[in-house]
Amino acid sequence: MVIPIETSVKLHRQVELHGRRYRLCIVNPITKQVAQLPPCPEILYEELTCYSTSYTYRCGFVLSSSSSYKVVVITSALHPQPGDKFRASIYSSETGEWSVCFRFYFSVKLDDWYHTPIGCNGVVYWSFGILSYARIVGFDPTTIECCSITLPVEFDTSLNRNDHFSMHLGVVRGQQLRLLQLFLDKGVGHYVLRAWDLAQPSSSSPRPRWVLAQFDILRWELHGTRSLFPMSLFPLTHHPGEADVVYLR
């Protein structure tokens, strides 16, 4: 888990503006260990004003081996001009240092990327969309490549069925990226749950593709009588070891 620490930025003449300095901590919620990373390269946010409303950032964490990890920080102007590039730097636990800042172009504004990333098989994934899920971004910190992944064919894009409250992107069995969709079918009064696994490219299929892994109908009864108003349910997370277990709230 990566947690940003917001600190003040001191400029010339001791003028103090409150902005993000990108001091990050790695937190293990199980062992409760905390490791503070060195400051990110200032070039990530130079030429952008220090006011937090003038630029945006995303950061992600991914294991590169059983004992090492990488953290990527990406920044951009909040209102970029056509053709503007993102800035990024990658921290490696093996070297204890940030990489030289580099730039890359991606067609979707960084501000539309969801804040919660998922690391899986060496790649950091973000969902993106304005009012609903649109696609998924995959960033590989080893090859420094960024790609856009379309949603599954069976994905329901109807109104109120593809907002971020109905979706969850996570990892099962430690190495399998899984996308979950849960929505209430008001016509029949029950919930529909679908889950897809992302299959990696192969010689027969050069692009990542989604494979339907789970399809369930959830019916609720209260005191032995089916309720006319099913309780509100939202996906919370997957069980990390049991692929068929989903936690709801």
C-alpha positions in Angstrom: 0.0 0.0 0.0 1.3 3.4 -1.0 0.3 6.5 1.1 1.2 10.0 0.0 2.3 12.5 2.6 1.4 16.1 1.9 3.9 18.7 3.0 4.3 22.4 2.4 6.5 23.6 -0.4 8.9 26.5 0.4 9.7 28.9 -2.4 11.9 32.0 -2.6 11.6 34.7 0.0 10.2 32.1 2.4 6.8 32.2 0.8 5.0 29.1 1.8 2.4 27.5 -0.5 0.6 24.4 0.4 1.1 21.7 -2.2 2.1 18.1 -2.6 5.8 17.3 -2.4 5.2 13.6 -3.2 6.7 12.1 0.0 5.5 8.6 -0.1 5.3 5.8 2.5 5.0 2.1 1.9 2.7 0.5 4.5 2.1 -3.2 5.2 -1.3 -3.3 6.8 -0.7 -6.9 8.1 2.7 -6.4 9.8 2.0 -2.6 10.3 5.5 -1.8 9.0 6.1 1.6 7.4 8.9 2.6 5.1 9.2 6.2 4.0 10.6 6.6 0.5 13.1 9.4 -0.5 11.5 12.5 -2.1 10.4 12.1 -5.7 12.4 14.0 -8.4 11.3 17.7 -8.3 11.2 17.7 -12.1 8.0 15.7 -11.8 6.2 18.9 -10.8 8.5 21.7 -12.0 6.9 24.2 -14.4 3.6 23.4 -12.7 2.5 25.7 -10.0 2.6 24.5 -6.4 -1.1 24.9 -5.9 -2.6 21.4 -5.6 -5.5 22.4 -7.9 -3.1 23.0 -10.8 -1.8 19.5 -11.4 -2.7 16.0 -10.6 -0.8 12.8 -9.9 -1.3 9.0 -9.6 1.0 6.6 -7.8 1.1 2.8 -7.9 2.9 -0.1 -6.2 3.8 -3.5 -7.7 6.0 -6.4 -6.6 8.9 -7.0 -8.9 10.0 -10.2 -7.0 9.2 -11.9 -3.7 11.6 -9.5 -1.9 11.6 -6.3 -4.0 9.1 -3.8 -5.3 8.6 -0.7 -7.5 6.6 2.4 -7.1 5.6 4.6 -10.0 4.5 8.2 -9.8 2.9 9.9 -12.8 2.0 13.6 -12.9 0.4 16.0 -15.4 -1.3 19.4 -15.6 -4.9 19.2 -14.4 -6.1 20.9 -17.6 -3.6 19.6 -20.2 -3.3 20.9 -23.7 -3.6 18.6 -26.7 -0.4 16.7 -27.1 0.9 17.3 -23.6 2.8 14.4 -22.1 2.8 12.8 -18.7 5.8 12.9 -16.5 6.8 9.8 -14.5 9.5 8.4 -12.3 10.0 4.9 -10.8 11.4 4.0 -7.4 13.1 0.6 -7.0 13.6 -1.0 -3.6 16.7 -2.8 -5.0 18.6 0.5 -5.6 16.8 2.6 -3.1 16.6 5.4 -5.7 14.1 7.0 -8.1 14.7 6.7 -11.9 15.5 9.7 -14.1 12.2 11.4 -14.9 10.8 10.5 -18.3 7.8 11.6 -20.3 5.2 9.6 -22.3 1.9 10.3 -24.0 -1.5 8.8 -23.3 -4.8 9.8 -24.8 -6.8 9.8 -21.5 -6.5 12.7 -19.0 -4.7 11.6 -15.8 -7.4 13.2 -13.8 -9.9 10.6 -15.2 -7.8 7.7 -13.8 -9.3 6.2 -10.6 -7.1 6.8 -7.5 -6.9 3.1 -6.5 -4.3 1.1 -8.5 -3.8 -2.6 -8.6 -0.4 -4.3 -9.0 -0.3 -7.7 -10.6 2.4 -9.7 -12.4 4.8 -6.7 -12.5 2.2 -4.3 -14.1 0.2 -1.5 -12.4 -3.4 -1.2 -13.5 -5.8 1.8 -13.1 -9.4 2.0 -14.1 -10.5 5.2 -15.8 -13.7 6.9 -16.7 -15.6 10.1 -15.9 -19.0 9.0 -14.6 -18.6 5.3 -15.3 -16.0 2.6 -16.1 -14.6 3.1 -19.6 -11.4 1.1 -19.8 -8.4 0.0 -17.8 -4.8 1.4 -18.1 -1.9 -1.0 -17.7 1.6 0.5 -17.0 4.7 -1.7 -17.0 7.5 -0.1 -15.0 10.1 -2.4 -16.5 9.4 -1.7 -20.1 7.9 1.8 -19.4 5.0 1.0 -21.7 1.4 2.1 -21.1 -1.6 0.4 -22.8 -5.3 0.7 -22.8 -7.4 -2.5 -22.1 -11.0 -2.7 -23.3 -13.7 -4.0 -21.0 -15.2 -7.5 -21.4 -17.7 -8.2 -24.1 -20.3 -9.2 -21.5 -19.8 -6.1 -19.4 -23.1 -4.3 -18.8 -22.7 -0.7 -19.8 -26.3 0.3 -18.9 -27.0 3.3 -16.8 -26.4 2.7 -13.0 -24.7 -0.7 -13.8 -21.2 0.4 -14.7 -20.4 3.2 -12.1 -17.4 2.7 -9.9 -19.6 1.6 -6.9 -20.7 -1.5 -8.9 -17.1 -2.4 -9.9 -14.0 -3.8 -8.3 -10.6 -4.5 -9.8 -8.4 -6.8 -7.8 -6.1 -9.8 -7.6 -6.9 -13.4 -6.8 -4.5 -16.3 -6.1 -1.7 -13.8 -5.9 -1.2 -13.5 -9.7 -4.6 -13.2 -11.5 -6.1 -9.8 -12.3 -9.9 -10.0 -11.9 -12.6 -7.5 -12.7 -15.9 -7.8 -10.9 -19.3 -6.3 -11.7 -22.3 -6.4 -9.4 -25.7 -4.7 -10.1 -29.3 -5.0 -9.2 -31.6 -6.2 -12.0 -34.8 -4.4 -10.9 -36.9 -6.2 -13.5 -36.6 -9.5 -11.6 -35.5 -8.2 -8.2 -32.1 -9.9 -7.8 -28.4 -9.1 -8.1 -26.2 -10.2 -11.0 -22.6 -10.8 -10.3 -20.0 -11.4 -13.0 -16.2 -11.7 -12.8 -13.6 -11.9 -15.5 -9.9 -12.9 -15.4 -7.5 -11.1 -17.7 -5.6 -13.7 -19.8 -2.1 -12.6 -20.8 -1.1 -12.4 -24.5 0.0 -15.6 -26.2 1.1 -16.7 -29.6 -2.6 -17.4 -30.5 -3.9 -14.2 -28.9 -1.4 -11.4 -29.1 -3.6 -9.0 -27.0 -4.8 -9.4 -23.4 -8.4 -10.7 -23.3 -11.0 -11.2 -20.6 -12.3 -14.7 -19.7 -15.6 -15.0 -17.8 -14.7 -16.7 -14.5 -17.8 -16.3 -12.4 -21.5 -15.7 -13.0 -24.0 -15.8 -10.1 -27.6 -14.7 -9.4 -27.9 -13.4 -5.8 -31.4 -13.7 -4.3 -32.2 -12.4 -0.9 -34.9 -13.5 1.6 -35.7 -11.9 4.9 -37.2 -14.2 7.7 -38.1 -16.8 5.1 -40.0 -14.3 2.9 -38.5 -12.8 -0.2 -38.1 -9.1 0.3 -39.7 -6.7 -2.2 -36.8 -4.2 -1.6 -33.4 -6.1 -1.8 -30.7 -4.6 0.4 -28.1 -2.4 -1.3 -25.0 -4.4 -2.1 -21.6 -3.2 -3.4 -18.4 -5.2 -4.1 -15.7 -4.6 -1.5 -12.9 -6.9 -2.4 -11.9 -10.4 -3.5 -10.6 -13.1 -1.2 -6.9 -13.2 -2.0 -6.7 -17.0 -1.8 -10.2 -18.3 -2.5 -11.0 -17.1 -6.1 -14.7 -17.8 -5.7 -15.2 -15.8 -2.5 -16.2 -12.1 -2.8 -16.7 -9.7 0.1 -19.7 -7.4 -0.3 -20.9 -4.4 1.8 
